[in-house]
Amino acid sequence: MIKKALLTGFSSGIGFAYAKHLVNNGWHLDLVSQNKDRALSALDDLDYDHCFVHSCNLSSSEELHNLIKEISTPDLLIANAGIGINGSVGKNTPRDIQDATYLMFEGVINLIEHFLPKMKEKDSGRVVIISSIGALIPMPKSSIYAAVKSGIYSYGRSLNEELENTNVSVTVSLPGYVRTNIHKRSGLEHLTKKIPNWMWVSADKVVADTEKASKKGKSHIIPGFLYRITSIFFDLKITKIIWKTLNARK
Ligand SMILES: NC(=O)c1ccc[n+]([C@@H]2O[C@H](COP(=O)([O-])OP(=O)(O)OC[C@H]3O[C@@H](n4cnc5c(N)ncnc54)[C@H](OP(=O)(O)O)[C@@H]3O)[C@@H](O)[C@H]2O)c1
């Protein structure tokens, strides 16, 4: 039987690693991207017949609404697309905040609210939300990012519990640092040199741990053993001080 996945933000980073994983496992893919050049280049790299690219700016409710009409209910929905909105309080414009919030929170909810009831009707399907470790620990000068990622984490965890006793699951993935385009795109390139090597998880590891957790129906997963262990100590003052020092934004 054909398995169909819908993946947002496939053109680079974690999304591209997810697309590769799904290709290797024979999934048919609906892939979403806003940037035509990056989408075409990624598609070329995937070199796979069973994928269809949908062009959509996921910060736009109108475009998301039209996208939803083009796509039939997937067996797996991965809400991955995101940006690294950052800046001290007052630095982001209301428009920046609205776009980031729609992209990584409200739009994700709209996407899931559309497809999840249909998965429930079939009593089959999985949803994966790529949140961030920033949902669990303060992120000074990235407070909007942390807020959005916490919000979507809370939504996904609640849904997972709501779906108990069904064959449908929602799993929220909370990655730490992953080497992708996100830091350069959001003006945080200095972090790629400042963050020590041991704090980086590979995109492939994020995908492997997330898929494993999703297949088990888990509500959430922190990819990478080190982050999982460290997260136990996130509430300690010393952990917050070390985290703040390592993560300092300019
Ligand atoms: N890298 C990390 O350290 C890290 C850590 C924790 C969580 N995350 C999360 O992981 C997810 C993937 O990020 P990444 O690190 O893989 O970054 P990335 O390499 O920059 O990829 C981001 C993806 O999101 C898509 N995207 C961005 N804005 C979009 C929009 N308005 N409409 C449609 N697509 C859009 C991009 O597509 P286009 O090319 O079409 O713009 C791209 O495919 C994000 O949700 C991010 O918050 C990343």
The ligand as an SDF file (V2000), in Angstrom:
LIG
                    3D

 48 52  0  0  0  0  0  0  0  0999 V2000
   18.7200   24.0810   13.2840 N   0  0  0  0  0  0  0  0  0  0  0  0
   18.4920   24.1080   14.5850 C   0  0  0  0  0  0  0  0  0  0  0  0
   19.4250   24.3200   15.3790 O   0  0  0  0  0  0  0  0  0  0  0  0
   17.1050   23.8770   15.1140 C   0  0  0  0  0  0  0  0  0  0  0  0
   16.9480   23.5660   16.4750 C   0  0  0  0  0  0  0  0  0  0  0  0
   15.6870   23.3360   16.9710 C   0  0  0  0  0  0  0  0  0  0  0  0
   14.5840   23.4030   16.1390 C   0  0  0  0  0  0  0  0  0  0  0  0
   14.7330   23.7090   14.8240 N   0  0  0  0  0  0  0  0  0  0  0  0
   13.5380   23.7760   13.9810 C   0  0  0  0  0  0  0  0  0  0  0  0
   13.6750   22.9000   12.8970 O   0  0  0  0  0  0  0  0  0  0  0  0
   12.8260   23.3350   11.8230 C   0  0  0  0  0  0  0  0  0  0  0  0
   13.6210   23.2990   10.5270 C   0  0  0  0  0  0  0  0  0  0  0  0
   14.6600   24.2530   10.5780 O   0  0  0  0  0  0  0  0  0  0  0  0
   16.1270   24.0110   10.0170 P   0  0  0  0  0  0  0  0  0  0  0  0
   17.0480   24.1670   11.1460 O   0  0  0  0  0  0  0  0  0  0  0  0
   16.1640   22.7650    9.2200 O   0  0  0  0  0  0  0  0  0  0  0  0
   16.2930   25.3240    9.1260 O   0  0  0  0  0  0  0  0  0  0  0  0
   16.5130   25.5900    7.5540 P   0  0  0  0  0  0  0  0  0  0  0  0
   17.6110   24.7600    7.0280 O   0  0  0  0  0  0  0  0  0  0  0  0
   16.6070   27.0690    7.4480 O   0  0  0  0  0  0  0  0  0  0  0  0
   15.1470   25.0910    6.9170 O   0  0  0  0  0  0  0  0  0  0  0  0
   13.9430   25.7870    7.1460 C   0  0  0  0  0  0  0  0  0  0  0  0
   12.8940   25.2790    6.1850 C   0  0  0  0  0  0  0  0  0  0  0  0
   11.6670   25.9850    6.4720 O   0  0  0  0  0  0  0  0  0  0  0  0
   11.1570   26.5170    5.2580 C   0  0  0  0  0  0  0  0  0  0  0  0
   10.4730   27.7930    5.4800 N   0  0  0  0  0  0  0  0  0  0  0  0
   10.9100   28.8580    6.1930 C   0  0  0  0  0  0  0  0  0  0  0  0
   10.0170   29.8590    6.1370 N   0  0  0  0  0  0  0  0  0  0  0  0
    8.9870   29.4130    5.3440 C   0  0  0  0  0  0  0  0  0  0  0  0
    7.7740   29.9730    4.8950 C   0  0  0  0  0  0  0  0  0  0  0  0
    7.4160   31.2220    5.2370 N   0  0  0  0  0  0  0  0  0  0  0  0
    6.9680   29.2390    4.1070 N   0  0  0  0  0  0  0  0  0  0  0  0
    7.3340   27.9880    3.7190 C   0  0  0  0  0  0  0  0  0  0  0  0
    8.4650   27.3900    4.1150 N   0  0  0  0  0  0  0  0  0  0  0  0
    9.2870   28.0940    4.9210 C   0  0  0  0  0  0  0  0  0  0  0  0
   12.3530   26.7240    4.3610 C   0  0  0  0  0  0  0  0  0  0  0  0
   11.8830   26.6740    3.0160 O   0  0  0  0  0  0  0  0  0  0  0  0
   12.3440   27.7560    1.8940 P   0  0  0  0  0  0  0  0  0  0  0  0
   13.7080   27.3140    1.4640 O   0  0  0  0  0  0  0  0  0  0  0  0
   11.2980   27.5920    0.8440 O   0  0  0  0  0  0  0  0  0  0  0  0
   12.3480   29.1030    2.5630 O   0  0  0  0  0  0  0  0  0  0  0  0
   13.2380   25.5450    4.7430 C   0  0  0  0  0  0  0  0  0  0  0  0
   12.9260   24.4250    3.9570 O   0  0  0  0  0  0  0  0  0  0  0  0
   12.3430   24.7400   12.2110 C   0  0  0  0  0  0  0  0  0  0  0  0
   11.0100   24.6720   12.6760 O   0  0  0  0  0  0  0  0  0  0  0  0
   13.2800   25.1350   13.3370 C   0  0  0  0  0  0  0  0  0  0  0  0
   12.7000   26.0470   14.2330 O   0  0  0  0  0  0  0  0  0  0  0  0
   15.9800   23.9450   14.2770 C   0  0  0  0  0  0  0  0  0  0  0  0
  1  2  1  0
  2  3  2  0
  2  4  1  0
  4  5  1  0
  4 48  2  0
  5  6  2  0
  6  7  1  0
  7  8  2  0
  8  9  1  0
  8 48  1  0
  9 10  1  0
  9 46  1  0
 10 11  1  0
 11 12  1  0
 11 44  1  0
 12 13  1  0
 13 14  1  0
 14 15  2  0
 14 16  1  0
 14 17  1  0
 17 18  1  0
 18 19  2  0
 18 20  1  0
 18 21  1  0
 21 22  1  0
 22 23  1  0
 23 24  1  0
 23 42  1  0
 24 25  1  0
 25 26  1  0
 25 36  1  0
 26 27  1  0
 26 35  1  0
 27 28  2  0
 28 29  1  0
 29 30  1  0
 29 35  2  0
 30 31  1  0
 30 32  2  0
 32 33  1  0
 33 34  2  0
 34 35  1  0
 36 37  1  0
 36 42  1  0
 37 38  1  0
 38 39  2  0
 38 40  1  0
 38 41  1  0
 42 43  1  0
 44 45  1  0
 44 46  1  0
 46 47  1  0
M  CHG  2   8   1  16  -1
M  END
$$$$
